[in-house]
Structure formats: structure tokens, C-alpha cells
Amino acid sequence: MAEGREEPTHAFTYPLCKHTDMQDDMKQEAMEMTVTAVEKYVDNYEDAARVVKDSLDKKFGPPFNVVIGESYSFSVTFQQKSFLLMYTNGNVAAAIWRTVASFGG
């Protein structure tokens, strides 16, 4: 880096879908709920996640899991067509998935 020159930073102010296998209507609803909750609960990601989870459970049926925060990693087993990883408000990540009901055949 040249002296006195700053490297550009990328801060997204719009929701960015990083990965999903959700159907479009579920994805749109989940992204809108997440953006609204993160904006409402700026300093409390736990409350934001609870609002999103409760809303998704009510609209699409349980059991959804929602993790909202900054600087975390995860590995999950999820039902097909129920996973969403998105970013909003810059570096706030949201991982949303529906739990697998059973592992047996």
C-alpha cells in the first residue's frame, strides 16, 4: 500500500444474499424480516434473531433457527430448500435454516 493512500473498503448498505437454496418467496420474506429486525434491534442481535425466528415459524412452520451477528463461523445440518446466508448493514451476517426433523430413513 502506498504511503498516504487508503485502500477502499466495501460496506454494503443493502441486503446481500451470499448463499441460499430457499424458494424465492421464502427467501424474500426471510431477507425482509431480517433487515427490519436488525434495523430495529441495532444493539441486540439476540432479540433480532428471536423476532425473525418467531415470524418464520409462524409463516412457514417450525422449526427454524436464526443466528445474527458479526464475525462468527458455523456448520449446520439443514432441511433442503431452507438455508439462507445473508449480510445486511455492512458486516452483520444472518444464517437461517430449518432443522432436520429426523436423520433416519
C-alpha positions as CSV (number, residue, x, y, z in Angstrom):
1,M,0.0,0.0,0.0
2,A,1.4,3.4,-1.0
3,E,2.0,5.8,1.8
4,G,-0.9,8.2,2.4
5,R,-3.3,6.1,0.3
6,E,-6.1,4.3,1.9
7,E,-7.4,1.0,0.5
8,P,-11.1,1.1,-0.4
9,T,-13.4,-0.7,2.0
10,H,-16.6,-2.4,1.0
11,A,-19.6,-1.7,3.2
12,F,-22.9,-3.0,1.9
13,T,-25.9,-0.9,2.9
14,Y,-28.3,-3.3,1.1
15,P,-29.1,-6.9,1.9
16,L,-26.7,-9.3,0.2
17,C,-27.7,-12.9,-0.3
18,K,-24.4,-14.9,-0.1
19,H,-26.0,-18.4,-0.4
20,T,-29.4,-19.9,-0.4
21,D,-31.4,-22.9,-1.5
22,M,-34.7,-21.4,-0.4
23,Q,-37.6,-20.8,-2.7
24,D,-37.8,-17.2,-3.9
25,D,-40.9,-16.3,-1.8
26,M,-39.4,-17.7,1.4
27,K,-36.0,-16.1,0.7
28,Q,-37.6,-12.6,0.1
29,E,-39.7,-12.9,3.2
30,A,-36.7,-14.0,5.3
31,M,-34.5,-11.3,4.0
32,E,-37.1,-8.5,4.6
33,M,-37.7,-9.8,8.1
34,T,-34.0,-9.9,8.9
35,V,-33.3,-6.4,7.6
36,T,-36.3,-5.0,9.6
37,A,-35.2,-6.8,12.8
38,V,-31.6,-5.8,12.5
39,E,-32.5,-2.1,12.0
40,K,-35.0,-2.3,14.9
41,Y,-32.6,-4.0,17.3
42,V,-29.3,-2.4,16.4
43,D,-27.5,-3.3,19.6
44,N,-29.2,-6.6,20.3
45,Y,-28.8,-9.3,17.7
46,E,-30.3,-11.9,20.0
47,D,-33.6,-10.1,20.0
48,A,-33.4,-9.6,16.2
49,A,-32.8,-13.3,15.7
50,R,-35.8,-14.2,18.0
51,V,-38.1,-11.9,16.0
52,V,-37.0,-13.4,12.7
53,K,-37.3,-17.0,14.0
54,D,-40.8,-16.5,15.5
55,S,-42.0,-14.8,12.3
56,L,-40.7,-17.6,10.1
57,D,-42.0,-20.3,12.4
58,K,-45.5,-18.7,12.2
59,K,-45.5,-18.1,8.5
60,F,-43.7,-21.2,7.1
61,G,-43.9,-23.7,10.1
62,P,-41.3,-24.6,12.6
63,P,-38.5,-25.4,13.4
64,F,-36.4,-22.5,12.0
65,N,-33.0,-21.5,13.5
66,V,-31.6,-18.0,13.2
67,V,-28.2,-16.7,14.1
68,I,-27.5,-12.9,13.6
69,G,-24.2,-11.3,14.4
70,E,-20.7,-10.3,13.4
71,S,-17.5,-12.5,13.0
72,Y,-18.8,-16.0,13.5
73,S,-18.5,-19.3,11.7
74,F,-20.8,-22.3,11.7
75,S,-21.5,-25.7,10.3
76,V,-25.1,-27.0,10.3
77,T,-27.3,-29.8,9.0
78,F,-30.5,-28.4,7.5
79,Q,-33.5,-29.5,5.5
80,Q,-33.2,-29.0,1.8
81,K,-34.7,-25.7,0.4
82,S,-34.5,-24.0,3.8
83,F,-31.0,-22.4,4.1
84,L,-30.1,-18.7,3.7
85,L,-26.8,-16.9,4.5
86,M,-27.1,-13.2,4.0
87,Y,-25.4,-9.9,5.0
88,T,-27.0,-6.6,5.9
89,N,-26.0,-3.3,7.4
90,G,-22.4,-3.8,6.3
91,N,-21.0,-6.8,8.1
92,V,-24.0,-8.2,10.0
93,A,-24.5,-11.8,8.9
94,A,-27.6,-13.8,9.3
95,A,-27.7,-17.6,8.9
96,I,-31.2,-19.0,8.7
97,W,-32.1,-22.7,8.3
98,R,-34.8,-25.2,9.2
99,T,-33.7,-28.1,11.4
100,V,-33.8,-31.6,10.0
101,A,-36.6,-33.4,11.8
102,S,-35.0,-36.8,11.7
103,F,-31.9,-38.4,10.4
104,G,-33.3,-41.9,9.9
105,G,-34.9,-43.3,6.8
